[in-house]
Amino acid sequence: MAYDKNKSKTVLIVFFRDGNERTFYSNYRKDYKHDYAWIENAKDMVKRLLIYKWKGKYTTAVLYNNDTGKTLQRWRNDELLENCLG
């Protein structure tokens, strides 16, 4: 299921070892009223994709806030380098 990139609160860009790059948009939309819930949604997306599905298959992954462009998390070789989510 593809989510609308203009309405998504977060964006996850993953660079794989084989040279491919994929972009994922969260299903949590910018216009939802509960501002704190998107943080849990972002953590779940990262956990589901980076920790369980692609462990050992990617080189770099970056999670951005789609509103501000701010980096929320940065991963390299299954290691969390930067975490602004708390």
C-alpha positions as a Python dict, from the first residue, in 0.01 Angstrom:
ca = {
    (1, 'M'): (0, 0, 0),
    (2, 'A'): (147, 335, -103),
    (3, 'Y'): (92, 638, 114),
    (4, 'D'): (60, 997, -4),
    (5, 'K'): (402, 1160, 20),
    (6, 'N'): (247, 1505, 62),
    (7, 'K'): (35, 1400, 362),
    (8, 'S'): (281, 1172, 541),
    (9, 'K'): (435, 1293, 865),
    (10, 'T'): (761, 1096, 824),
    (11, 'V'): (977, 965, 541),
    (12, 'L'): (1222, 674, 565),
    (13, 'I'): (1493, 651, 298),
    (14, 'V'): (1689, 324, 289),
    (15, 'F'): (2010, 262, 93),
    (16, 'F'): (2072, -109, 38),
    (17, 'R'): (2400, -297, 0),
    (18, 'D'): (2311, -396, -357),
    (19, 'G'): (2296, -27, -460),
    (20, 'N'): (1918, 13, -455),
    (21, 'E'): (1743, 295, -272),
    (22, 'R'): (1383, 292, -147),
    (23, 'T'): (1166, 562, 7),
    (24, 'F'): (880, 486, 246),
    (25, 'Y'): (614, 727, 363),
    (26, 'S'): (437, 682, 695),
    (27, 'N'): (67, 614, 712),
    (28, 'Y'): (36, 880, 982),
    (29, 'R'): (-88, 1196, 816),
    (30, 'K'): (9, 1554, 893),
    (31, 'D'): (-351, 1658, 954),
    (32, 'Y'): (-419, 1413, 1240),
    (33, 'K'): (-507, 1594, 1561),
    (34, 'H'): (-293, 1399, 1812),
    (35, 'D'): (53, 1540, 1761),
    (36, 'Y'): (235, 1289, 1985),
    (37, 'A'): (104, 970, 1819),
    (38, 'W'): (318, 1012, 1506),
    (39, 'I'): (631, 945, 1713),
    (40, 'E'): (511, 595, 1803),
    (41, 'N'): (409, 539, 1442),
    (42, 'A'): (759, 635, 1324),
    (43, 'K'): (926, 408, 1581),
    (44, 'D'): (705, 117, 1470),
    (45, 'M'): (790, 176, 1103),
    (46, 'V'): (1164, 174, 1174),
    (47, 'K'): (1140, -132, 1399),
    (48, 'R'): (934, -327, 1147),
    (49, 'L'): (1153, -247, 847),
    (50, 'L'): (1509, -197, 971),
    (51, 'I'): (1527, -429, 1269),
    (52, 'Y'): (1312, -719, 1152),
    (53, 'K'): (1281, -714, 773),
    (54, 'W'): (1612, -576, 644),
    (55, 'K'): (1864, -640, 920),
    (56, 'G'): (2205, -678, 753),
    (57, 'K'): (2072, -582, 409),
    (58, 'Y'): (2110, -203, 416),
    (59, 'T'): (2403, 34, 459),
    (60, 'T'): (2229, 356, 560),
    (61, 'A'): (1877, 456, 657),
    (62, 'V'): (1748, 802, 745),
    (63, 'L'): (1412, 893, 898),
    (64, 'Y'): (1297, 1250, 832),
    (65, 'N'): (1012, 1469, 953),
    (66, 'N'): (826, 1543, 630),
    (67, 'D'): (704, 1882, 760),
    (68, 'T'): (1037, 2028, 867),
    (69, 'G'): (1293, 1813, 683),
    (70, 'K'): (1466, 1749, 1017),
    (71, 'T'): (1652, 1420, 1061),
    (72, 'L'): (1483, 1210, 1331),
    (73, 'Q'): (1695, 895, 1317),
    (74, 'R'): (2004, 790, 1125),
    (75, 'W'): (2112, 425, 1099),
    (76, 'R'): (2426, 271, 951),
    (77, 'N'): (2490, -104, 927),
    (78, 'D'): (2217, -191, 1182),
    (79, 'E'): (2348, 64, 1434),
    (80, 'L'): (2152, 370, 1546),
    (81, 'L'): (2382, 672, 1509),
    (82, 'E'): (2143, 958, 1577),
    (83, 'N'): (1808, 959, 1757),
    (84, 'C'): (1589, 1267, 1800),
    (85, 'L'): (1268, 1075, 1873),
    (86, 'G'): (1336, 1011, 2238),
}
